[in-house]
């Protein structure tokens, strides 16, 4: 299986050259390191979008102030979650809940 197929099975995709990272985004580390396959949070993005500073997510209790874990990677070293692209302006409301308040309040 190709790398793209393996990533796709895990719900991930490589970032295109036009992809714009943002601070706080969750990515998955792909480069060969002790953190390969781990989620990480983007701490900062270079102006040219080629390098990002990330911090691996150890678990939901990991301390956010431990800067020793921060590392700088190139955009090719990470993947992003491949969420379906919903067309929110579409007339097709197949995926829109009816009125969510009715379910909560009934």
Residue, then its C-alpha position, 0 to 999 in steps of 0.5 A: x500500500x502506498x503512503x497515501x493509502x496508509x494515511x487515508x486508512x487512518x483518516x489523515x492526509x499530507x498537506x498540500x503546498x497551498x495548505x495553511x497551518x494555524x496555531x493550536x491545530x492538531x497534526x500527526x508527526x510523520x518524520x522518523x523520530x521518537x514521536x512518529x505517529x503521535x498527535x502534536x499541537x502547532x505552537x507557531x508557524x513560520x511566515x512562509x508556512x514551511x516550518x512549524x513549531x509543534x509540541x507532542x501531545x502525551x495525554x490529556x493531562x500533559x502539562x502545557x508549560x513544558x517547553x522542552x518537548x517543543x520541536x521545529x519540523x518542516x511541513x512535509x514532516x506532518x499530516x493533518x486529519x482529513x475531515x470531510x469538506x462540508x459545503x455549509x451553503x449547500x441547499x442539501x441539508x441531509x447532514x443538518x440536524x432537524x432542530x437540535x433544541x427539540x431533542x435536548x429539551x423534549 
